[in-house]
């Protein structure tokens, strides 16, 4: 699976997936066989952090 490259579209995609299908970021990454570190880095560089209590990036 190819994730969106634009960080804002990526944010929207990941948050939608987390909201609709996954109970955690780890579950999302495991299910899609994605290395979480590059994804976290890309979203952090755009100013977003994962909030596990809300299960979303903000």
The first five atom37 places (N, CA, C, CB, O) and aatype in JSON, in Angstrom:
{
  "aatype": [20, 20, 20, 20, 20, 20, 20, 20, 20, 20, 20, 20, 20, 20, 20, 20, 20, 20, 20, 20, 20, 20, 20, 20, 20, 20, 20, 20, 20, 20, 20, 20, 20, 20, 20, 20, 20, 20, 20, 20, 20, 20, 20, 20, 20, 20, 20, 20, 20, 20, 20, 20, 20, 20, 20, 20, 20, 20],
  "atom_mask": [
    [1, 1, 1, 1, 1],
    [1, 1, 1, 1, 1],
    [1, 1, 1, 1, 1],
    [1, 1, 1, 1, 1],
    [1, 1, 1, 1, 1],
    [1, 1, 1, 1, 1],
    [1, 1, 1, 1, 1],
    [1, 1, 1, 1, 1],
    [1, 1, 1, 1, 1],
    [1, 1, 1, 1, 1],
    [1, 1, 1, 1, 1],
    [1, 1, 1, 1, 1],
    [1, 1, 1, 1, 1],
    [1, 1, 1, 1, 1],
    [1, 1, 1, 1, 1],
    [1, 1, 1, 1, 1],
    [1, 1, 1, 1, 1],
    [1, 1, 1, 1, 1],
    [1, 1, 1, 1, 1],
    [1, 1, 1, 1, 1],
    [1, 1, 1, 1, 1],
    [1, 1, 1, 1, 1],
    [1, 1, 1, 1, 1],
    [1, 1, 1, 1, 1],
    [1, 1, 1, 1, 1],
    [1, 1, 1, 1, 1],
    [1, 1, 1, 1, 1],
    [1, 1, 1, 1, 1],
    [1, 1, 1, 1, 1],
    [1, 1, 1, 1, 1],
    [1, 1, 1, 1, 1],
    [1, 1, 1, 1, 1],
    [1, 1, 1, 1, 1],
    [1, 1, 1, 1, 1],
    [1, 1, 1, 1, 1],
    [1, 1, 1, 1, 1],
    [1, 1, 1, 1, 1],
    [1, 1, 1, 1, 1],
    [1, 1, 1, 1, 1],
    [1, 1, 1, 1, 1],
    [1, 1, 1, 1, 1],
    [1, 1, 1, 1, 1],
    [1, 1, 1, 1, 1],
    [1, 1, 1, 1, 1],
    [1, 1, 1, 1, 1],
    [1, 1, 1, 1, 1],
    [1, 1, 1, 1, 1],
    [1, 1, 1, 1, 1],
    [1, 1, 1, 1, 1],
    [1, 1, 1, 1, 1],
    [1, 1, 1, 1, 1],
    [1, 1, 1, 1, 1],
    [1, 1, 1, 1, 1],
    [1, 1, 1, 1, 1],
    [1, 1, 1, 1, 1],
    [1, 1, 1, 1, 1],
    [1, 1, 1, 1, 1],
    [1, 1, 1, 1, 1]
  ],
  "atom_positions": [
    [[0.84, -1.18, 0.0], [0.0, 0.0, 0.0], [0.88, 1.24, 0.0], [-0.95, 0.0, 1.21], [1.88, 1.31, 0.72]],
    [[0.52, 2.2, -0.8], [1.23, 3.46, -0.86], [0.43, 4.51, -0.1], [1.48, 3.9, -2.33], [-0.73, 4.77, -0.4]],
    [[1.07, 5.11, 0.88], [0.43, 6.17, 1.67], [0.58, 7.5, 0.95], [1.03, 6.24, 3.1], [1.54, 7.69, 0.2]],
    [[-0.34, 8.44, 1.17], [-0.21, 9.77, 0.59], [1.1, 10.42, 1.02], [-1.4, 10.67, 0.99], [1.55, 10.23, 2.16]],
    [[1.72, 11.18, 0.13], [2.99, 11.83, 0.43], [2.82, 13.21, 1.06], [3.8, 11.95, -0.82], [3.65, 13.63, 1.87]],
    [[1.75, 13.9, 0.71], [1.5, 15.21, 1.3], [1.15, 15.01, 2.77], [0.35, 15.96, 0.54], [0.24, 14.23, 3.08]],
    [[1.83, 15.7, 3.69], [1.6, 15.45, 5.12], [0.18, 15.74, 5.58], [2.54, 16.27, 5.92], [-0.3, 15.08, 6.51]],
    [[-0.51, 16.69, 4.97], [-1.87, 17.01, 5.41], [-2.88, 15.98, 4.9], [-2.26, 18.41, 4.93], [-3.85, 15.66, 5.59]],
    [[-2.66, 15.49, 3.7], [-3.51, 14.41, 3.18], [-3.21, 13.13, 3.95], [-3.28, 14.2, 1.64], [-4.12, 12.36, 4.26]],
    [[-1.94, 12.9, 4.25], [-1.54, 11.75, 5.06], [-2.21, 11.8, 6.43], [-0.01, 11.69, 5.21], [-2.73, 10.79, 6.9]],
    [[-2.2, 12.95, 7.06], [-2.85, 13.13, 8.36], [-4.32, 12.77, 8.27], [-2.69, 14.59, 8.85], [-4.83, 12.02, 9.11]],
    [[-5.0, 13.28, 7.28], [-6.42, 13.0, 7.11], [-6.66, 11.5, 6.89], [-6.98, 13.81, 5.92], [-7.57, 10.93, 7.48]],
    [[-5.84, 10.89, 6.05], [-6.0, 9.46, 5.78], [-5.79, 8.63, 7.05], [-5.0, 9.02, 4.69], [-6.62, 7.78, 7.38]],
    [[-4.69, 8.88, 7.74], [-4.37, 8.1, 8.94], [-5.44, 8.29, 10.01], [-2.97, 8.49, 9.5], [-5.9, 7.32, 10.6]],
    [[-5.84, 9.52, 10.27], [-6.86, 9.77, 11.29], [-8.19, 9.12, 10.93], [-7.06, 11.27, 11.49], [-8.88, 8.61, 11.81]],
    [[-8.54, 9.12, 9.67], [-9.78, 8.46, 9.24], [-9.68, 6.96, 9.46], [-10.07, 8.75, 7.76], [-10.63, 6.34, 9.94]],
    [[-8.55, 6.37, 9.12], [-8.36, 4.94, 9.33], [-8.4, 4.6, 10.82], [-7.03, 4.48, 8.72], [-9.02, 3.61, 11.22]],
    [[-7.75, 5.41, 11.64], [-7.75, 5.18, 13.08], [-9.16, 5.28, 13.64], [-6.83, 6.19, 13.78], [-9.56, 4.46, 14.47]],
    [[-9.9, 6.28, 13.21], [-11.26, 6.47, 13.7], [-12.18, 5.33, 13.28], [-11.81, 7.8, 13.2], [-12.98, 4.85, 14.08]],
    [[-12.07, 4.9, 12.03], [-13.04, 3.96, 11.47], [-12.68, 2.49, 11.64], [-13.22, 4.23, 10.03], [-13.57, 1.63, 11.63]],
    [[-11.37, 2.18, 11.79], [-10.98, 0.77, 11.71], [-10.02, 0.25, 12.77], [-10.37, 0.54, 10.41], [-9.92, -0.96, 12.96]],
    [[-9.32, 1.12, 13.47], [-8.24, 0.66, 14.36], [-8.35, 1.28, 15.75], [-6.88, 1.0, 13.75], [-8.73, 2.44, 15.9]],
    [[-8.01, 0.5, 16.74], [-8.07, 0.99, 18.11], [-6.76, 1.64, 18.55], [-8.41, -0.15, 19.04], [-6.69, 2.24, 19.63]],
    [[-5.71, 1.54, 17.72], [-4.43, 2.18, 18.05], [-3.59, 2.37, 16.79], [-3.65, 1.34, 19.09], [-3.83, 1.72, 15.77]],
    [[-2.62, 3.24, 16.88], [-1.68, 3.47, 15.78], [-0.87, 2.2, 15.51], [-0.73, 4.65, 16.11], [-0.58, 1.89, 14.35]],
    [[-0.51, 1.48, 16.56], [0.24, 0.24, 16.39], [-0.58, -0.79, 15.6], [0.63, -0.34, 17.77], [-0.04, -1.47, 14.73]],
    [[-1.87, -0.9, 15.9], [-2.74, -1.81, 15.15], [-2.8, -1.43, 13.67], [-4.16, -1.82, 15.76], [-2.74, -2.29, 12.79]],
    [[-2.91, -0.14, 13.42], [-2.93, 0.36, 12.04], [-1.66, -0.04, 11.3], [-3.1, 1.9, 12.02], [-1.73, -0.59, 10.2]],
    [[-0.52, 0.22, 11.9], [0.77, -0.09, 11.27], [0.95, -1.6, 11.09], [1.92, 0.48, 12.09], [1.41, -2.05, 10.04]],
    [[0.59, -2.38, 12.1], [0.71, -3.83, 12.0], [-0.16, -4.38, 10.89], [0.33, -4.48, 13.32], [0.29, -5.21, 10.09]],
    [[-1.39, -3.94, 10.83], [-2.33, -4.47, 9.84], [-1.89, -4.14, 8.41], [-3.72, -3.92, 10.1], [-2.04, -4.97, 7.51]],
    [[-1.37, -2.94, 8.21], [-0.96, -2.52, 6.87], [0.52, -2.8, 6.59], [-1.23, -1.05, 6.69], [1.03, -2.45, 5.53]],
    [[1.2, -3.44, 7.55], [2.62, -3.77, 7.43], [3.45, -2.52, 7.1], [2.82, -4.84, 6.33], [4.24, -2.5, 6.16]],
    [[3.24, -1.49, 7.92], [3.92, -0.21, 7.76], [4.91, -0.03, 8.9], [2.91, 0.98, 7.72], [4.59, -0.3, 10.06]],
    [[6.11, 0.43, 8.58], [7.09, 0.78, 9.6], [6.61, 2.09, 10.24], [8.55, 0.93, 9.0], [6.52, 3.1, 9.54]],
    [[6.31, 2.11, 11.53], [5.74, 3.32, 12.14], [6.7, 4.5, 12.23], [5.26, 3.0, 13.5], [6.26, 5.65, 12.21]],
    [[7.99, 4.25, 12.33], [8.93, 5.35, 12.56], [8.95, 6.4, 11.44], [10.32, 4.8, 12.73], [8.85, 7.59, 11.74]],
    [[9.08, 6.01, 10.18], [9.05, 7.04, 9.13], [7.73, 7.81, 9.08], [9.32, 6.41, 7.77], [7.7, 9.01, 8.8]],
    [[6.64, 7.11, 9.34], [5.33, 7.75, 9.35], [5.23, 8.76, 10.49], [4.22, 6.71, 9.47], [4.76, 9.88, 10.29]],
    [[5.66, 8.35, 11.68], [5.67, 9.27, 12.83], [6.55, 10.49, 12.55], [6.16, 8.55, 14.09], [6.17, 11.62, 12.84]],
    [[7.72, 10.25, 11.99], [8.65, 11.33, 11.69], [8.05, 12.33, 10.71], [9.96, 10.77, 11.12], [8.14, 13.54, 10.9]],
    [[7.43, 11.8, 9.65], [6.83, 12.68, 8.65], [5.72, 13.54, 9.26], [6.27, 11.85, 7.47], [5.65, 14.74, 8.99]],
    [[4.88, 12.93, 10.07], [3.79, 13.69, 10.69], [4.32, 14.66, 11.76], [2.75, 12.74, 11.3], [3.78, 15.75, 11.91]],
    [[5.34, 14.26, 12.49], [5.93, 15.15, 13.5], [6.58, 16.37, 12.85], [6.96, 14.39, 14.35], [6.48, 17.48, 13.37]],
    [[7.25, 16.16, 11.71], [7.86, 17.29, 11.01], [6.81, 18.29, 10.54], [8.68, 16.79, 9.81], [7.09, 19.48, 10.4]],
    [[5.6, 17.8, 10.29], [4.51, 18.68, 9.88], [3.79, 19.28, 11.09], [3.51, 17.91, 9.02], [2.86, 20.07, 10.94]],
    [[4.24, 18.91, 12.31], [3.69, 19.5, 13.52], [2.61, 18.69, 14.21], [3.15, 20.82, 13.2], [1.9, 19.21, 15.06]],
    [[2.48, 17.41, 13.86], [1.44, 16.58, 14.44], [2.03, 15.51, 15.36], [0.61, 15.93, 13.33], [3.08, 14.93, 15.07]],
    [[1.33, 15.25, 16.44], [1.73, 14.22, 17.41], [0.56, 13.26, 17.61], [2.17, 14.86, 18.77], [-0.6, 13.66, 17.54]],
    [[0.88, 12.01, 17.85], [-0.15, 11.01, 18.1], [-0.6, 11.09, 19.56], [0.36, 9.59, 17.77], [0.22, 11.13, 20.48]],
    [[-1.91, 11.13, 19.75], [-2.51, 11.12, 21.08], [-3.2, 9.77, 21.28], [-3.52, 12.31, 21.27], [-4.28, 9.55, 20.72]],
    [[-2.6, 8.87, 22.05], [-3.2, 7.54, 22.2], [-4.55, 7.54, 22.9], [-2.26, 6.65, 22.96], [-5.36, 6.65, 22.66]],
    [[-4.8, 8.52, 23.75], [-6.1, 8.58, 24.43], [-7.22, 8.89, 23.45], [-6.07, 9.63, 25.55], [-8.33, 8.37, 23.57]],
    [[-6.93, 9.74, 22.48], [-7.93, 10.08, 21.47], [-7.77, 9.24, 20.2], [-7.84, 11.55, 21.12], [-8.61, 9.29, 19.31]],
    [[-6.69, 8.46, 20.14], [-6.39, 7.61, 18.99], [-6.41, 8.43, 17.68], [-7.4, 6.45, 18.91], [-7.07, 8.07, 16.71]],
    [[-5.65, 9.52, 17.71], [-5.55, 10.35, 16.51], [-4.32, 11.26, 16.6], [-6.84, 11.2, 16.32], [-3.75, 11.47, 17.67]],
    [[-3.95, 11.78, 15.44], [-2.88, 12.76, 15.38], [-3.52, 14.14, 15.42], [-2.0, 12.58, 14.1], [-4.56, 14.38, 14.81]],
    [[-2.89, 15.03, 16.14], [-3.39, 16.41, 16.23], [-2.22, 17.37, 16.27], [-4.3, 16.6, 17.47], [-2.42, 18.58, 16.34]]
  ]
}
